[in-house]
């Protein structure tokens, strides 16, 4: 009984690993985009202040 449950659990984990990696990498890329966007906004704010 335990062996069947263990095998099913191991198969489930193996199936989940690629999705977890994909989600983690996607989240890192998304966070980098947010940082780049904030930097661009700060640059625009500085340029607008300098013009005034």
PQR file of N, CA, C, O and H, with PARSE charges and radii, in Angstrom:
ATOM      1  N   UNK A   1       0.836  -1.204   0.000 -0.4000 1.5000
ATOM      2  CA  UNK A   1       0.000   0.000   0.000 -0.0000 2.0000
ATOM      3  C   UNK A   1       0.875   1.260   0.000  0.5500 1.7000
ATOM      4  O   UNK A   1       0.696   2.157  -0.825 -0.5500 1.4000
ATOM      5  N   UNK A   2       1.826   1.307   0.946 -0.4000 1.5000
ATOM      6  CA  UNK A   2       2.697   2.485   1.037 -0.0000 2.0000
ATOM      7  C   UNK A   2       3.520   2.657  -0.231  0.5500 1.7000
ATOM      8  O   UNK A   2       3.780   3.780  -0.662 -0.5500 1.4000
ATOM      9  H   UNK A   2       1.971   0.579   1.616  0.4000 1.0000
ATOM     10  N   UNK A   3       3.932   1.534  -0.828 -0.4000 1.5000
ATOM     11  CA  UNK A   3       4.766   1.585  -2.038 -0.0000 2.0000
ATOM     12  C   UNK A   3       4.007   2.266  -3.178  0.5500 1.7000
ATOM     13  O   UNK A   3       4.583   3.075  -3.905 -0.5500 1.4000
ATOM     14  H   UNK A   3       3.720   0.621  -0.478  0.4000 1.0000
ATOM     15  N   UNK A   4       2.737   1.950  -3.338 -0.4000 1.5000
ATOM     16  CA  UNK A   4       1.919   2.547  -4.413 -0.0000 2.0000
ATOM     17  C   UNK A   4       1.795   4.053  -4.193  0.5500 1.7000
ATOM     18  O   UNK A   4       1.947   4.834  -5.132 -0.5500 1.4000
ATOM     19  H   UNK A   4       2.269   1.293  -2.747  0.4000 1.0000
ATOM     20  N   UNK A   5       1.521   4.452  -2.971 -0.4000 1.5000
ATOM     21  CA  UNK A   5       1.377   5.874  -2.650 -0.0000 2.0000
ATOM     22  C   UNK A   5       2.690   6.595  -2.907  0.5500 1.7000
ATOM     23  O   UNK A   5       2.700   7.698  -3.453 -0.5500 1.4000
ATOM     24  H   UNK A   5       1.398   3.817  -2.208  0.4000 1.0000
ATOM     25  N   UNK A   6       3.800   5.976  -2.514 -0.4000 1.5000
ATOM     26  CA  UNK A   6       5.123   6.570  -2.710 -0.0000 2.0000
ATOM     27  C   UNK A   6       5.430   6.749  -4.190  0.5500 1.7000
ATOM     28  O   UNK A   6       5.932   7.796  -4.597 -0.5500 1.4000
ATOM     29  H   UNK A   6       3.793   5.080  -2.070  0.4000 1.0000
ATOM     30  N   UNK A   7       5.135   5.743  -4.990 -0.4000 1.5000
ATOM     31  CA  UNK A   7       5.381   5.819  -6.440 -0.0000 2.0000
ATOM     32  C   UNK A   7       4.551   6.938  -7.048  0.5500 1.7000
ATOM     33  O   UNK A   7       5.065   7.719  -7.849 -0.5500 1.4000
ATOM     34  H   UNK A   7       4.727   4.892  -4.659  0.4000 1.0000
ATOM     35  N   UNK A   8       3.275   7.030  -6.683 -0.4000 1.5000
ATOM     36  CA  UNK A   8       2.399   8.086  -7.205 -0.0000 2.0000
ATOM     37  C   UNK A   8       2.939   9.452  -6.805  0.5500 1.7000
ATOM     38  O   UNK A   8       2.949  10.378  -7.616 -0.5500 1.4000
ATOM     39  H   UNK A   8       2.858   6.396  -6.032  0.4000 1.0000
ATOM     40  N   UNK A   9       3.394   9.584  -5.546 -0.4000 1.5000
ATOM     41  CA  UNK A   9       3.933  10.847  -5.057 -0.0000 2.0000
ATOM     42  C   UNK A   9       5.186  11.249  -5.831  0.5500 1.7000
ATOM     43  O   UNK A   9       5.343  12.411  -6.206 -0.5500 1.4000
ATOM     44  H   UNK A   9       3.386   8.832  -4.887  0.4000 1.0000
ATOM     45  N   UNK A  10       6.076  10.284  -6.069 -0.4000 1.5000
ATOM     46  CA  UNK A  10       7.318  10.564  -6.808 -0.0000 2.0000
ATOM     47  C   UNK A  10       6.991  11.007  -8.236  0.5500 1.7000
ATOM     48  O   UNK A  10       7.586  11.963  -8.732 -0.5500 1.4000
ATOM     49  H   UNK A  10       5.948   9.340  -5.765  0.4000 1.0000
ATOM     50  N   UNK A  11       6.061  10.331  -8.899 -0.4000 1.5000
ATOM     51  CA  UNK A  11       5.664  10.710 -10.261 -0.0000 2.0000
ATOM     52  C   UNK A  11       5.093  12.130 -10.253  0.5500 1.7000
ATOM     53  O   UNK A  11       5.400  12.931 -11.136 -0.5500 1.4000
ATOM     54  H   UNK A  11       5.577   9.554  -8.496  0.4000 1.0000
ATOM     55  N   UNK A  12       4.263  12.438  -9.256 -0.4000 1.5000
ATOM     56  CA  UNK A  12       3.655  13.776  -9.125 -0.0000 2.0000
ATOM     57  C   UNK A  12       4.738  14.844  -8.990  0.5500 1.7000
ATOM     58  O   UNK A  12       4.672  15.888  -9.639 -0.5500 1.4000
ATOM     59  H   UNK A  12       4.013  11.787  -8.539  0.4000 1.0000
ATOM     60  N   UNK A  13       5.732  14.578  -8.145 -0.4000 1.5000
ATOM     61  CA  UNK A  13       6.823  15.542  -7.935 -0.0000 2.0000
ATOM     62  C   UNK A  13       7.608  15.742  -9.224  0.5500 1.7000
ATOM     63  O   UNK A  13       7.923  16.877  -9.582 -0.5500 1.4000
ATOM     64  H   UNK A  13       5.786  13.730  -7.618  0.4000 1.0000
ATOM     65  N   UNK A  14       7.928  14.663  -9.924 -0.4000 1.5000
ATOM     66  CA  UNK A  14       8.686  14.761 -11.183 -0.0000 2.0000
ATOM     67  C   UNK A  14       7.910  15.585 -12.206  0.5500 1.7000
ATOM     68  O   UNK A  14       8.496  16.381 -12.940 -0.5500 1.4000
ATOM     69  H   UNK A  14       7.672  13.741  -9.633  0.4000 1.0000
ATOM     70  N   UNK A  15       6.590  15.392 -12.253 -0.4000 1.5000
ATOM     71  CA  UNK A  15       5.751  16.150 -13.197 -0.0000 2.0000
ATOM     72  C   UNK A  15       5.730  17.632 -12.814  0.5500 1.7000
ATOM     73  O   UNK A  15       5.727  18.493 -13.694 -0.5500 1.4000
ATOM     74  H   UNK A  15       6.114  14.746 -11.657  0.4000 1.0000
ATOM     75  N   UNK A  16       5.714  17.939 -11.513 -0.4000 1.5000
ATOM     76  CA  UNK A  16       5.608  19.321 -11.044 -0.0000 2.0000
ATOM     77  C   UNK A  16       6.887  20.126 -11.220  0.5500 1.7000
ATOM     78  O   UNK A  16       6.823  21.340 -11.412 -0.5500 1.4000
ATOM     79  H   UNK A  16       5.716  17.240 -10.798  0.4000 1.0000
ATOM     80  N   UNK A  17       8.061  19.474 -11.158 -0.4000 1.5000
ATOM     81  CA  UNK A  17       9.341  20.194 -11.173 -0.0000 2.0000
ATOM     82  C   UNK A  17       9.457  21.190 -12.333  0.5500 1.7000
ATOM     83  O   UNK A  17       9.802  22.345 -12.083 -0.5500 1.4000
ATOM     84  H   UNK A  17       8.113  18.487 -11.002  0.4000 1.0000
ATOM     85  N   UNK A  18       9.189  20.810 -13.579 -0.4000 1.5000
ATOM     86  CA  UNK A  18       9.337  21.785 -14.674 -0.0000 2.0000
ATOM     87  C   UNK A  18       8.441  23.009 -14.504  0.5500 1.7000
ATOM     88  O   UNK A  18       8.854  24.122 -14.831 -0.5500 1.4000
ATOM     89  H   UNK A  18       8.908  19.872 -13.783  0.4000 1.0000
ATOM     90  N   UNK A  19       7.225  22.822 -13.999 -0.4000 1.5000
ATOM     91  CA  UNK A  19       6.311  23.949 -13.807 -0.0000 2.0000
ATOM     92  C   UNK A  19       6.847  24.888 -12.733  0.5500 1.7000
ATOM     93  O   UNK A  19       6.759  26.109 -12.865 -0.5500 1.4000
ATOM     94  H   UNK A  19       6.890  21.918 -13.733  0.4000 1.0000
ATOM     95  N   UNK A  20       7.405  24.309 -11.664 -0.4000 1.5000
ATOM     96  CA  UNK A  20       7.957  25.117 -10.574 -0.0000 2.0000
ATOM     97  C   UNK A  20       9.124  25.946 -11.099  0.5500 1.7000
ATOM     98  O   UNK A  20       9.215  27.139 -10.811 -0.5500 1.4000
ATOM     99  H   UNK A  20       7.476  23.317 -11.556  0.4000 1.0000
ATOM    100  N   UNK A  21      10.014  25.325 -11.865 -0.4000 1.5000
ATOM    101  CA  UNK A  21      11.182  26.038 -12.416 -0.0000 2.0000
ATOM    102  C   UNK A  21      10.712  27.150 -13.347  0.5500 1.7000
ATOM    103  O   UNK A  21      11.215  28.272 -13.284 -0.5500 1.4000
ATOM    104  H   UNK A  21       9.939  24.356 -12.099  0.4000 1.0000
ATOM    105  N   UNK A  22       9.747  26.838 -14.212 -0.4000 1.5000
ATOM    106  CA  UNK A  22       9.227  27.821 -15.165 -0.0000 2.0000
ATOM    107  C   UNK A  22       8.619  29.009 -14.430  0.5500 1.7000
ATOM    108  O   UNK A  22       8.852  30.158 -14.804 -0.5500 1.4000
ATOM    109  H   UNK A  22       9.338  25.926 -14.263  0.4000 1.0000
ATOM    110  N   UNK A  23       7.843  28.738 -13.389 -0.4000 1.5000
ATOM    111  CA  UNK A  23       7.202  29.803 -12.604 -0.0000 2.0000
ATOM    112  C   UNK A  23       8.262  30.657 -11.920  0.5500 1.7000
ATOM    113  O   UNK A  23       8.152  31.882 -11.889 -0.5500 1.4000
ATOM    114  H   UNK A  23       7.654  27.804 -13.084  0.4000 1.0000
ATOM    115  N   UNK A  24       9.292  30.008 -11.368 -0.4000 1.5000
ATOM    116  CA  UNK A  24      10.349  30.740 -10.658 -0.0000 2.0000
ATOM    117  C   UNK A  24      11.097  31.652 -11.623  0.5500 1.7000
ATOM    118  O   UNK A  24      11.340  32.818 -11.313 -0.5500 1.4000
ATOM    119  H   UNK A  24       9.382  29.012 -11.393  0.4000 1.0000
ATOM    120  N   UNK A  25      11.462  31.129 -12.787 -0.4000 1.5000
ATOM    121  CA  UNK A  25      12.195  31.931 -13.771 -0.0000 2.0000
ATOM    122  C   UNK A  25      11.313  33.060 -14.294  0.5500 1.7000
ATOM    123  O   UNK A  25      11.782  34.183 -14.478 -0.5500 1.4000
ATOM    124  H   UNK A  25      11.264  30.182 -13.039  0.4000 1.0000
ATOM    125  N   UNK A  26      10.046  32.765 -14.532 -0.4000 1.5000
ATOM    126  CA  UNK A  26       9.108  33.782 -15.012 -0.0000 2.0000
ATOM    127  C   UNK A  26       8.960  34.911 -14.016  0.5500 1.7000
ATOM    128  O   UNK A  26       8.894  36.081 -14.393 -0.5500 1.4000
ATOM    129  H   UNK A  26       9.665  31.852 -14.382  0.4000 1.0000
ATOM    130  N   UNK A  27       8.909  34.553 -12.731 -0.4000 1.5000
ATOM    131  CA  UNK A  27       8.763  35.571 -11.695 -0.0000 2.0000
ATOM    132  C   UNK A  27      10.015  36.454 -11.626  0.5500 1.7000
ATOM    133  O   UNK A  27       9.912  37.664 -11.424 -0.5500 1.4000
ATOM    134  H   UNK A  27       8.962  33.602 -12.425  0.4000 1.0000
ATOM    135  N   UNK A  28      11.190  35.851 -11.793 -0.4000 1.5000
ATOM    136  CA  UNK A  28      12.431  36.636 -11.773 -0.0000 2.0000
ATOM    137  C   UNK A  28      12.477  37.613 -12.939  0.5500 1.7000
ATOM    138  O   UNK A  28      12.864  38.769 -12.770 -0.5500 1.4000
ATOM    139  H   UNK A  28      11.274  34.869 -11.957  0.4000 1.0000
ATOM    140  N   UNK A  29      12.085  37.149 -14.120 -0.4000 1.5000
ATOM    141  CA  UNK A  29      12.057  38.033 -15.301 -0.0000 2.0000
ATOM    142  C   UNK A  29      11.079  39.182 -15.070  0.5500 1.7000
ATOM    143  O   UNK A  29      11.376  40.333 -15.391 -0.5500 1.4000
ATOM    144  H   UNK A  29      11.771  36.210 -14.257  0.4000 1.0000
ATOM    145  N   UNK A  30       9.908  38.860 -14.508 -0.4000 1.5000
ATOM    146  CA  UNK A  30       8.876  39.864 -14.252 -0.0000 2.0000
ATOM    147  C   UNK A  30       9.400  40.906 -13.277  0.5500 1.7000
ATOM    148  O   UNK A  30       9.192  42.104 -13.474 -0.5500 1.4000
ATOM    149  H   UNK A  30       9.668  37.925 -14.247  0.4000 1.0000
ATOM    150  N   UNK A  31      10.091  40.449 -12.206 -0.4000 1.5000
ATOM    151  CA  UNK A  31      10.644  41.361 -11.209 -0.0000 2.0000
ATOM    152  C   UNK A  31      11.690  42.276 -11.843  0.5500 1.7000
ATOM    153  O   UNK A  31      11.765  43.461 -11.518 -0.5500 1.4000
ATOM    154  H   UNK A  31      10.261  39.477 -12.046  0.4000 1.0000
ATOM    155  N   UNK A  32      12.502  41.716 -12.755 -0.4000 1.5000
ATOM    156  CA  UNK A  32      13.522  42.512 -13.451 -0.0000 2.0000
ATOM    157  C   UNK A  32      12.853  43.579 -14.316  0.5500 1.7000
ATOM    158  O   UNK A  32      13.329  44.713 -14.385 -0.5500 1.4000
ATOM    159  H   UNK A  32      12.441  40.754 -13.019  0.4000 1.0000
ATOM    160  N   UNK A  33      11.756  43.222 -14.974 -0.4000 1.5000
ATOM    161  CA  UNK A  33      11.023  44.196 -15.796 -0.0000 2.0000
ATOM    162  C   UNK A  33      10.506  45.341 -14.930  0.5500 1.7000
ATOM    163  O   UNK A  33      10.563  46.502 -15.334 -0.5500 1.4000
ATOM    164  H   UNK A  33      11.370  42.302 -14.918  0.4000 1.0000
ATOM    165  N   UNK A  34      10.001  45.015 -13.736 -0.4000 1.5000
ATOM    166  CA  UNK A  34       9.498  46.045 -12.826 -0.0000 2.0000
ATOM    167  C   UNK A  34      10.638  46.982 -12.441  0.5500 1.7000
ATOM    168  O   UNK A  34      10.465  48.201 -12.451 -0.5500 1.4000
ATOM    169  H   UNK A  34       9.955  44.071 -13.408  0.4000 1.0000
ATOM    170  N   UNK A  35      11.809  46.422 -12.100 -0.4000 1.5000
ATOM    171  CA  UNK A  35      12.963  47.249 -11.728 -0.0000 2.0000
ATOM    172  C   UNK A  35      13.361  48.158 -12.883  0.5500 1.7000
ATOM    173  O   UNK A  35      13.607  49.347 -12.680 -0.5500 1.4000
ATOM    174  H   UNK A  35      11.950  45.432 -12.092  0.4000 1.0000
ATOM    175  N   UNK A  36      13.425  47.607 -14.095 -0.4000 1.5000
ATOM    176  CA  UNK A  36      13.793  48.406 -15.268 -0.0000 2.0000
ATOM    177  C   UNK A  36      12.784  49.537 -15.473  0.5500 1.7000
ATOM    178  O   UNK A  36      13.163  50.662 -15.799 -0.5500 1.4000
ATOM    179  H   UNK A  36      13.225  46.641 -14.260  0.4000 1.0000
ATOM    180  N   UNK A  37      11.524  49.238 -15.286 -0.4000 1.5000
ATOM    181  CA  UNK A  37      10.474  50.244 -15.428 -0.0000 2.0000
ATOM    182  C   UNK A  37      10.626  51.352 -14.399  0.5500 1.7000
ATOM    183  O   UNK A  37      10.463  52.529 -14.722 -0.5500 1.4000
ATOM    184  H   UNK A  37      11.216  48.324 -15.022  0.4000 1.0000
ATOM    185  N   UNK A  38      10.942  50.980 -13.152 -0.4000 1.5000
ATOM    186  CA  UNK A  38      11.135  51.991 -12.101 -0.0000 2.0000
ATOM    187  C   UNK A  38      12.323  52.887 -12.445  0.5500 1.7000
ATOM    188  O   UNK A  38      12.264  54.102 -12.259 -0.5500 1.4000
ATOM    189  H   UNK A  38      11.075  50.024 -12.890  0.4000 1.0000
ATOM    190  N   UNK A  39      13.403  52.281 -12.947 -0.4000 1.5000
ATOM    191  CA  UNK A  39      14.583  53.067 -13.324 -0.0000 2.0000
ATOM    192  C   UNK A  39      14.235  54.060 -14.435  0.5500 1.7000
ATOM    193  O   UNK A  39      14.640  55.222 -14.393 -0.5500 1.4000
ATOM    194  H   UNK A  39      13.451  51.293 -13.097  0.4000 1.0000
ATOM    195  N   UNK A  40      13.487  53.590 -15.417 -0.4000 1.5000
ATOM    196  CA  UNK A  40      13.093  54.465 -16.529 -0.0000 2.0000
ATOM    197  C   UNK A  40      12.233  55.620 -16.002  0.5500 1.7000
ATOM    198  O   UNK A  40      12.397  56.764 -16.424 -0.5500 1.4000
ATOM    199  H   UNK A  40      13.158  52.647 -15.451  0.4000 1.0000
ATOM    200  N   UNK A  41      11.324  55.315 -15.087 -0.4000 1.5000
ATOM    201  CA  UNK A  41      10.463  56.358 -14.507 -0.0000 2.0000
ATOM    202  C   UNK A  41      11.292  57.379 -13.745  0.5500 1.7000
ATOM    203  O   UNK A  41      11.061  58.582 -13.869 -0.5500 1.4000
ATOM    204  H   UNK A  41      11.190  54.385 -14.744  0.4000 1.0000
ATOM    205  N   UNK A  42      12.266  56.906 -12.949 -0.4000 1.5000
ATOM    206  CA  UNK A  42      13.122  57.829 -12.194 -0.0000 2.0000
ATOM    207  C   UNK A  42      13.896  58.739 -13.144  0.5500 1.7000
ATOM    208  O   UNK A  42      14.029  59.936 -12.889 -0.5500 1.4000
ATOM    209  H   UNK A  42      12.453  55.928 -12.848  0.4000 1.0000
ATOM    210  N   UNK A  43      14.402  58.177 -14.231 -0.4000 1.5000
ATOM    211  CA  UNK A  43      15.161  58.955 -15.220 -0.0000 2.0000
ATOM    212  C   UNK A  43      14.264  60.042 -15.823  0.5500 1.7000
ATOM    213  O   UNK A  43      14.683  61.192 -15.957 -0.5500 1.4000
ATOM    214  H   UNK A  43      14.294  57.204 -14.438  0.4000 1.0000
ATOM    215  N   UNK A  44      13.031  59.674 -16.184 -0.4000 1.5000
ATOM    216  CA  UNK A  44      12.087  60.642 -16.762 -0.0000 2.0000
ATOM    217  C   UNK A  44      11.767  61.746 -15.755  0.5500 1.7000
ATOM    218  O   UNK A  44      11.680  62.919 -16.121 -0.5500 1.4000
ATOM    219  H   UNK A  44      12.690  58.740 -16.075  0.4000 1.0000
ATOM    220  N   UNK A  45      11.591  61.368 -14.481 -0.4000 1.5000
ATOM    221  CA  UNK A  45      11.279  62.360 -13.441 -0.0000 2.0000
ATOM    222  C   UNK A  45      12.425  63.355 -13.319  0.5500 1.7000
ATOM    223  O   UNK A  45      12.193  64.562 -13.243 -0.5500 1.4000
ATOM    224  H   UNK A  45      11.662  60.415 -14.184  0.4000 1.0000
ATOM    225  N   UNK A  46      13.656  62.861 -13.300 -0.4000 1.5000
ATOM    226  CA  UNK A  46      14.829  63.746 -13.190 -0.0000 2.0000
ATOM    227  C   UNK A  46      14.908  64.688 -14.379  0.5500 1.7000
ATOM    228  O   UNK A  46      15.160  65.881 -14.212 -0.5500 1.4000
ATOM    229  H   UNK A  46      13.845  61.881 -13.361  0.4000 1.0000
ATOM    230  N   UNK A  47      14.693  64.155 -15.591 -0.4000 1.5000
ATOM    231  CA  UNK A  47      14.751  64.979 -16.795 -0.0000 2.0000
ATOM    232  C   UNK A  47      13.696  66.075 -16.747  0.5500 1.7000
ATOM    233  O   UNK A  47      13.965  67.214 -17.129 -0.5500 1.4000
ATOM    234  H   UNK A  47      14.488  63.186 -15.727  0.4000 1.0000
ATOM    235  N   UNK A  48      12.507  65.743 -16.284 -0.4000 1.5000
ATOM    236  CA  UNK A  48      11.431  66.742 -16.192 -0.0000 2.0000
ATOM    237  C   UNK A  48      11.754  67.807 -15.157  0.5500 1.7000
ATOM    238  O   UNK A  48      11.441  68.978 -15.368 -0.5500 1.4000
ATOM    239  H   UNK A  48      12.288  64.818 -15.974  0.4000 1.0000
ATOM    240  N   UNK A  49      12.368  67.432 -14.054 -0.4000 1.5000
ATOM    241  CA  UNK A  49      12.756  68.416 -13.030 -0.0000 2.0000
ATOM    242  C   UNK A  49      13.809  69.372 -13.586  0.5500 1.7000
ATOM    243  O   UNK A  49      13.746  70.579 -13.352 -0.5500 1.4000
ATOM    244  H   UNK A  49      12.623  66.480 -13.883  0.4000 1.0000
ATOM    245  N   UNK A  50      14.780  68.824 -14.327 -0.4000 1.5000
ATOM    246  CA  UNK A  50      15.859  69.634 -14.888 -0.0000 2.0000
ATOM    247  C   UNK A  50      15.322  70.660 -15.882  0.5500 1.7000
ATOM    248  O   UNK A  50      15.854  71.766 -15.974 -0.5500 1.4000
ATOM    249  H   UNK A  50      14.831  67.844 -14.517  0.4000 1.0000
ATOM    250  N   UNK A  51      14.271  70.306 -16.629 -0.4000 1.5000
ATOM    251  CA  UNK A  51      13.694  71.225 -17.632 -0.0000 2.0000
ATOM    252  C   UNK A  51      13.034  72.425 -16.968  0.5500 1.7000
ATOM    253  O   UNK A  51      13.043  73.524 -17.522 -0.5500 1.4000
ATOM    254  H   UNK A  51      13.838  69.407 -16.554  0.4000 1.0000
ATOM    255  N   UNK A  52      12.452  72.219 -15.764 -0.4000 1.5000
ATOM    256  CA  UNK A  52      11.701  73.302 -15.087 -0.0000 2.0000
ATOM    257  C   UNK A  52      12.585  74.330 -14.493  0.5500 1.7000
ATOM    258  O   UNK A  52      12.100  75.291 -13.897 -0.5500 1.4000
ATOM    259  H   UNK A  52      12.444  71.326 -15.314  0.4000 1.0000
TER
END
